[in-house]
Structures are given as C-alpha cells and as structure tokens.
Amino acid sequence: MNILISNDDGIYAKGIKVLVDNLKKKGHSVYVVAPLEEQSGTGHGVTLHTPLRVSKAYRDDGFFGYSVNGKPADCVKVACNYIYKDVEFDFLIAGINRGANLGTDLFYSGTFSAAAEGALLGLRSIAISLTDPNDDPYYETAAKFMVDYLEKIEDVEFPRDSLININVPNLDWEHIKGYKYSVQGDRRFKDSLVERVDTQGNSYYWLGGKADDTDELEYSDLNVIKEKYISVTPVKLSFTCEQFKKILEENDN
C-alpha cells in the first residue's frame, strides 16, 4: 500500500523512524513529509504569514523524507498538493507520537491534526500515540500494532470526514491485553500559569498543567488504556451538536 506519514514531534523523532521502518519491512511504499522541528501542541494551525520551505531529510545515511518548516497540517497540505500530488495514497498515518492523545488532547494535538487534515482531504487517516513514555519508550509495540491493524482495515471505507485515533500503552508487547474500540473521553488538563520576570523587569509566563486522569465513561479512551488495552477511537470532524440544536429549536416554539 502507499502510505503517507507525518507527525508533530519532527522528522528526526524516534517514533516516526520506528513506524516507517516497520511499514517498509511489511512491503509498504512509505512517503514521509513531517515538520522540520517539533510542533507539539500546535493543533490544527496552518502557516499563512511566512513561506513554507521544503527540504530533503536523511537518516542512517539514506533519504528518509521531506521536512517542512511549518506545522503538521501544513505538511499534509504540502504533501498532497505538491510533493506527492500524483500519488494515490491508501492511508495517512500520523505518529508515532511521544505521549498520549486522549480526551480533550485532540483539540491541541499536532499529531491528531495531521491525521484530521488528511481526513479533510479525503484520505483514510489514522493518528497513533504512545502513552506516558519514559526514558525507554516502547515504540516497537505501537508500530507492531499499527502494521497488524492495517491488514484488518485494508478494505474498510472510512465515512466522510472521519478518522481513527489510536493510543497504545507504553508497555512491552507481551503485556498488552489486546485492543478495544473506545469513545473520546473527558480527560482534561488543569492549567497552571507560572509568572516570571526577565532581566528588564518585564513579566512573562510559562503555561503548564497536569492531566486530570479521571473519567466516568466505561469505554473511554483513558479507561481502556488504564486496563492495558490499546484504545482505538473512531472520530468524526463535524462539530454540530444535534442534542443542543434540538433544545434550541424547541425553545423557539
């Protein structure tokens, strides 16, 4: 299959290299277009006020792919509309991301946004992330699942503007219980803002926060991960709330 690969950790991140290597071993044709530098937390932003520059990137003394000095969504646009405009892709995969993309993370994640951009362009798109990575992240576990799962969904037609968000526990393959289809959970971050003062006496701020890892939904992506299963969440990009729409319509009557 022809597979387009991007991420938000940057083209020289370990996760994307492991994914690419495993897909190639399986015989897939892999095309990489990823950010030149890390773009974590940039969401679905695009670059409008500075030019995008494309460069060849090399790893292990060989051509690896193309880097773009922009955001993940920029990379997918450039790949589909310019670099590989004549390639018919079977899938777009964004990842392997270093860190979970659960619950409300999807609004901020550059990895998810790369996959979302692919979905908007009509590609069957998947975002894959490794949760809670430590100094020894198990990227091979996530890559093995991705390669195997592609065979299961090779002939599945994705609904319009829909994609799959996958989260893999940071465990050795032998400790993974399997995978479950899940729903986007309610995992949120409790924001914190640290104020500091520079040498000129001007205030500046560091934005941080800690995830509130509680979720009452039985099959939420978070709770599936906690049970040591891989979480596979189908996501639709339509923001229309039919329930709220109905309330507003009834209020007019």
C-alpha positions in Angstrom: 0.0 0.0 0.0 1.0 3.6 -0.5 1.2 5.3 2.9 1.8 8.9 3.7 3.5 9.5 7.1 3.7 12.7 9.2 3.8 13.6 12.9 4.3 16.6 15.2 7.4 15.5 17.0 9.5 16.4 14.0 11.1 14.4 11.2 14.1 13.4 13.3 12.0 12.0 16.1 12.4 8.3 17.1 8.7 7.4 16.8 8.3 8.3 13.2 11.5 6.3 12.3 10.3 3.2 14.0 6.9 3.4 12.3 8.5 3.9 8.9 11.0 1.1 9.3 8.2 -1.4 10.3 5.9 -0.4 7.5 8.7 -0.8 5.0 9.6 -4.3 6.4 6.0 -5.3 5.6 6.5 -4.2 2.0 4.5 -0.9 2.0 5.6 2.1 0.0 6.1 4.9 2.5 6.2 8.6 1.9 7.3 10.9 4.7 6.5 14.6 5.0 6.9 15.9 8.5 7.8 19.1 10.4 11.5 20.2 10.5 11.2 20.9 14.2 8.8 19.7 17.0 5.3 21.1 16.7 3.6 19.5 19.7 0.5 21.4 20.9 0.1 23.4 17.8 -3.3 21.9 17.0 -4.7 22.4 13.5 -2.9 25.6 12.8 -1.6 26.5 9.4 1.1 28.9 8.3 -0.2 31.9 6.4 2.3 34.7 7.0 5.7 33.1 6.3 6.8 31.0 3.4 7.0 27.2 3.7 10.3 25.7 2.8 10.7 22.0 1.9 14.0 20.2 2.3 15.1 16.6 1.9 15.9 14.8 5.1 18.4 12.0 5.6 18.6 9.4 8.3 21.0 6.4 8.6 22.9 7.8 5.6 19.9 7.5 3.3 16.9 9.6 2.1 14.2 9.5 4.7 11.6 12.0 3.5 10.8 15.7 3.2 10.9 18.2 6.1 8.6 21.3 6.1 9.3 24.4 8.3 5.7 24.5 9.3 3.0 22.8 11.3 1.7 19.2 10.9 -1.4 20.4 8.9 1.0 22.3 6.6 3.0 19.1 6.0 -0.1 17.2 4.9 -1.2 20.0 2.6 2.2 20.3 1.0 2.5 16.5 0.6 -0.9 16.1 -1.1 -1.0 19.3 -3.2 2.7 19.5 -4.2 5.3 16.9 -3.4 3.2 13.8 -3.9 0.3 15.2 -5.8 0.4 12.3 -8.3 0.5 9.5 -5.7 -2.8 7.8 -4.7 -2.4 7.1 -1.0 -4.2 4.2 0.7 -3.7 5.6 4.2 -2.2 8.6 6.0 -0.7 7.8 9.4 0.4 10.5 11.9 2.8 9.3 14.6 4.1 7.5 16.5 3.6 10.4 18.9 5.5 10.6 22.1 2.8 11.0 24.7 -1.0 10.3 24.8 -3.6 12.0 22.8 -6.7 11.2 24.9 -9.9 13.1 25.6 -9.6 16.9 25.0 -6.0 16.4 23.9 -7.4 16.1 20.4 -8.1 19.9 20.3 -4.4 20.7 20.9 -2.5 17.8 19.3 -0.5 18.4 16.2 -0.4 14.6 15.6 -4.1 14.3 15.6 -4.4 17.4 13.4 -2.1 16.0 10.8 -4.5 13.0 10.5 -7.5 15.3 10.6 -6.1 17.3 7.7 -5.7 14.1 5.8 -9.3 13.2 6.5 -10.5 16.6 5.3 -8.6 15.9 2.1 -10.3 12.6 1.6 -7.6 10.2 2.9 -8.2 7.3 5.2 -6.3 8.7 8.2 -5.0 7.4 11.5 -3.3 9.1 14.4 -1.2 6.9 16.7 0.3 7.8 20.0 2.3 6.1 22.7 1.0 6.9 26.2 3.2 8.0 29.1 6.6 7.4 27.6 9.6 7.2 29.9 13.3 7.1 29.1 12.7 3.8 27.3 9.5 4.2 25.2 8.1 1.1 23.5 7.7 2.5 20.0 8.0 -1.1 18.6 4.8 -2.1 20.4 2.9 0.7 18.8 4.5 0.1 15.4 3.7 -3.7 15.5 0.0 -3.0 16.3 -0.2 -0.4 13.5 1.2 -2.8 10.9 -1.1 -5.6 12.0 -4.2 -3.4 12.3 -3.7 -2.0 8.8 -4.3 -5.5 7.4 -7.6 -5.7 9.3 -8.9 -2.4 7.9 -7.3 -2.5 4.5 -10.7 -2.8 2.7 -12.7 -0.6 5.2 -14.2 2.5 3.7 -14.0 5.4 6.2 -17.0 7.7 6.4 -16.6 11.2 5.1 -14.5 13.5 7.5 -13.9 10.6 9.9 -10.6 9.2 11.1 -9.2 6.8 13.8 -7.3 7.9 16.9 -5.1 5.2 18.5 -3.4 5.2 21.8 -1.0 2.5 22.8 0.1 1.8 26.5 3.8 2.2 26.9 4.4 -1.5 27.6 6.2 -4.4 26.0 4.0 -6.2 23.5 3.7 -9.2 25.8 1.9 -7.1 28.4 -0.7 -5.7 26.0 -4.0 -7.4 26.6 -5.4 -6.6 23.1 -7.3 -3.7 21.8 -10.8 -2.2 22.3 -12.9 0.3 20.4 -13.5 3.3 22.7 -15.1 6.7 22.8 -13.3 10.0 23.2 -13.2 10.5 26.9 -13.4 13.6 29.2 -9.7 13.7 30.1 -8.8 17.4 30.7 -5.8 19.4 31.9 -5.8 21.6 34.9 -4.0 24.6 33.6 -1.3 26.4 35.6 0.4 29.7 34.7 3.8 30.5 36.2 4.8 34.1 36.1 8.4 35.1 36.0 10.3 38.4 35.5 13.1 38.9 32.9 16.3 40.9 33.3 14.5 44.0 32.1 11.8 43.7 34.8 9.1 42.6 32.4 6.7 39.8 33.3 6.5 36.6 31.2 4.6 33.4 31.7 5.0 29.7 31.3 1.9 27.7 30.5 1.7 24.3 32.1 -0.8 21.9 33.6 -1.5 18.4 34.8 -3.9 15.9 33.3 -6.9 15.0 35.4 -6.9 11.3 34.8 -10.5 10.6 35.9 -13.2 9.6 33.5 -16.6 8.1 34.3 -17.2 6.7 30.8 -16.7 2.9 30.9 -15.3 2.7 27.4 -13.4 6.0 27.3 -10.0 6.0 25.7 -8.5 6.8 29.0 -10.1 3.9 30.9 -9.3 1.4 28.1 -5.6 2.4 28.3 -5.7 2.0 32.1 -6.7 -1.6 31.6 -3.6 -2.2 29.4 -5.6 -2.4 26.2 -4.8 -0.4 23.0 -7.5 2.3 22.5 -9.0 2.6 19.0 -11.3 5.6 18.8 -13.3 6.5 15.6 -13.6 10.3 15.4 -15.8 12.5 13.3 -14.8 16.0 12.5 -18.3 17.5 12.4 -18.8 19.8 15.5 -22.6 20.1 15.1 -24.3 19.1 18.4 -27.7 17.6 17.4 -28.9 17.5 21.0 -28.2 21.2 21.6 -29.7 22.0 18.2 -32.9 20.2 19.2 -33.0 22.2 22.5 -32.7 25.5 20.7 -35.4 24.5 18.1 -37.8 23.6 20.9 -37.0 26.8 22.7 -38.2 28.7 19.6 -41.6 27.0 19.6 
